[in-house]
Amino acid sequence: MTIYKRHPNSAKPDNNRSTARTITAAALLCMTVALPSASAIGQSHMVTLPSGSPNGQSQISQSRLVGTWIYESVVLEHTNGTRVTPFGPDPKGFITLSADGRYSLQLMRPDLPKIASKDRLSGTSEENRAVAQGVVSQFGTYSVNEAEGTLTLHVETSSFPNENGTDHERIITFISADKLQWTNPTPTTPGIAYSALRRARAPAEPPQ
């Protein structure tokens, strides 16, 4: 797998990267696609790409991104054009972007199998495989390029160790007070990933 690596002080992406962003944004603007997904445990029968129109670049800023965002959907488009939901039709997870430039990301399938032995270190090969394929957890720092409308995650440590020490870009295609959508051109499986998130709200205080 090729991982796109980009450091905060690196030069702007070349024309091919800019062209890829333009094509991705146009695709999201023009349509929402529903196609049969590939077979997998707990996979939905239909895969719908998040809808949303590209934002004006001036609308992207760190202050608008700070907070916790809950994943509503993650759709992976393989290089052969097939689309699947790698974390199931109802993924569980969030990303927290703090004001000091640090982030924490947790994302997992809701149908992960329980370990029959009840010992986390003694799972069967099948159980461990399901967990490894159904969980992504990472943390590090992040930066925002307001001019290009991108969020870059500078991964310090990940449950997928190939990501350790690498940078991963998210192309923001929609943002409002409560909704966020982005594309990931370099997910952990080759292809393009489309994510839709909603802002987490503080729980209501119990009545006095």
NORRAJO-V486906 format. One record per residue. N is the residue number from 1. RES is the residue in one letter. OMEGA is omega as a letter, one per 40 degrees, with the letter a starting at -180 (999 if undefined). BURIAL is I if it has 16 or more other ideal C-beta (glycine too) atoms within 10 Angstrom, else O. D_CENTER is the distance of its C-alpha to the mean C-alpha in Angstrom with 2 decimals. Layout:
n:res:omega:burial:d_center
N:RES:OMEGA:BURIAL:D_CENTER
N:RES:OMEGA:BURIAL:D_CENTER
This chain:
n:res:omega:burial:d_center
1:M:i:O:17.17
2:T:a:O:17.05
3:I:a:O:14.61
4:Y:a:O:14.73
5:K:a:O:16.23
6:R:a:I:17.04
7:H:a:O:18.87
8:P:a:O:19.35
9:N:a:O:22.90
10:S:i:O:22.50
11:A:i:O:23.85
12:K:i:O:22.08
13:P:a:I:20.45
14:D:a:O:23.15
15:N:i:O:24.04
16:N:i:O:22.10
17:R:i:I:18.75
18:S:i:O:19.94
19:T:i:O:21.02
20:A:i:O:17.71
21:R:a:I:16.10
22:T:a:O:19.06
23:I:a:O:18.84
24:T:a:I:15.18
25:A:a:I:16.03
26:A:a:O:19.25
27:A:i:I:17.84
28:L:i:I:15.71
29:L:a:O:18.84
30:C:a:O:21.22
31:M:i:O:19.98
32:T:a:O:18.01
33:V:i:I:18.30
34:A:a:O:19.20
35:L:i:O:20.15
36:P:i:O:20.98
37:S:i:I:18.34
38:A:a:O:19.24
39:S:i:O:20.90
40:A:a:O:19.24
41:I:i:O:20.07
42:G:a:O:19.02
43:Q:i:I:17.44
44:S:a:I:18.05
45:H:i:O:20.76
46:M:a:O:19.21
47:V:a:I:15.78
48:T:i:I:15.25
49:L:i:I:12.95
50:P:i:I:12.00
51:S:i:I:15.01
52:G:a:I:15.69
53:S:i:O:17.74
54:P:i:I:17.01
55:N:i:I:18.14
56:G:a:O:21.06
57:Q:a:O:20.15
58:S:a:O:22.26
59:Q:a:O:20.04
60:I:i:I:17.23
61:S:i:O:18.22
62:Q:a:O:17.27
63:S:i:O:19.42
64:R:a:I:17.47
65:L:a:I:14.13
66:V:i:O:15.82
67:G:i:O:15.42
68:T:a:O:13.28
69:W:a:I:10.68
70:I:i:O:10.40
71:Y:i:I:7.92
72:E:i:O:10.27
73:S:i:I:8.91
74:V:a:I:6.67
75:V:i:I:9.11
76:L:i:I:9.77
77:E:i:I:12.79
78:H:a:O:14.93
79:T:i:O:17.31
80:N:i:O:20.09
81:G:i:O:18.67
82:T:a:O:18.00
83:R:i:I:15.03
84:V:i:I:13.86
85:T:a:I:11.72
86:P:i:I:11.02
87:F:i:I:10.56
88:G:a:I:13.37
89:P:a:I:14.23
90:D:a:O:13.72
91:P:i:I:10.82
92:K:i:I:11.70
93:G:a:I:9.73
94:F:i:O:9.16
95:I:i:I:8.64
96:T:i:O:12.10
97:L:a:I:13.15
98:S:a:O:16.89
99:A:a:O:19.62
100:D:i:O:20.76
101:G:i:O:17.72
102:R:i:O:16.19
103:Y:i:I:12.85
104:S:a:O:11.95
105:L:i:I:8.79
106:Q:a:I:9.72
107:L:a:I:8.30
108:M:i:I:11.11
109:R:i:I:13.22
110:P:a:O:16.01
111:D:i:I:18.66
112:L:a:I:18.74
113:P:i:I:22.45
114:K:i:O:24.63
115:I:a:I:26.46
116:A:a:O:29.99
117:S:a:O:31.72
118:K:i:O:30.09
119:D:a:O:29.69
120:R:a:O:26.21
121:L:a:O:27.80
122:S:i:O:29.69
123:G:i:I:27.26
124:T:i:O:28.28
125:S:i:O:26.68
126:E:i:O:25.23
127:E:a:I:23.87
128:N:i:O:22.36
129:R:i:O:20.82
130:A:i:I:19.15
131:V:a:I:17.74
132:A:a:O:16.61
133:Q:a:I:14.80
134:G:a:I:13.37
135:V:i:I:12.09
136:V:i:I:9.70
137:S:a:O:11.07
138:Q:i:I:11.38
139:F:a:I:13.05
140:G:i:I:14.71
141:T:i:I:15.34
142:Y:i:I:13.78
143:S:a:I:15.53
144:V:i:I:15.51
145:N:a:O:17.42
146:E:a:O:18.89
147:A:a:O:20.94
148:E:i:I:18.19
149:G:a:I:15.61
150:T:i:I:12.94
151:L:i:I:11.10
152:T:i:I:11.51
153:L:i:I:10.55
154:H:a:I:13.78
155:V:i:I:13.23
156:E:a:O:16.43
157:T:a:O:15.96
158:S:i:I:13.51
159:S:i:I:14.35
160:F:a:O:13.88
161:P:i:O:16.66
162:N:a:O:16.36
163:E:a:I:13.70
164:N:i:O:16.29
165:G:a:O:17.63
166:T:i:I:15.34
167:D:a:I:13.46
168:H:a:I:10.16
169:E:i:I:9.94
170:R:i:I:7.78
171:I:a:I:10.39
172:I:a:I:10.89
173:T:i:I:12.76
174:F:i:I:13.76
175:I:i:I:14.51
176:S:a:O:17.25
177:A:a:O:18.55
178:D:a:O:16.59
179:K:i:O:13.84
180:L:i:I:10.83
181:Q:i:I:9.13
182:W:i:I:7.50
183:T:i:I:7.49
184:N:a:I:6.50
185:P:a:I:10.09
186:T:i:I:10.08
187:P:a:I:7.91
188:T:i:I:10.09
189:T:a:O:12.00
190:P:a:O:13.67
191:G:i:I:12.69
192:I:i:I:10.17
193:A:i:I:6.92
194:Y:a:I:7.04
195:S:i:I:5.33
196:A:a:I:8.16
197:L:i:I:8.90
198:R:a:O:12.42
199:R:i:O:14.23
200:A:i:O:15.79
201:R:i:O:19.54
202:A:i:O:22.11
203:P:i:O:24.09
204:A:i:O:27.47
205:E:i:O:30.31
206:P:i:O:32.81
207:P:i:O:36.11
208:Q:999:O:38.80
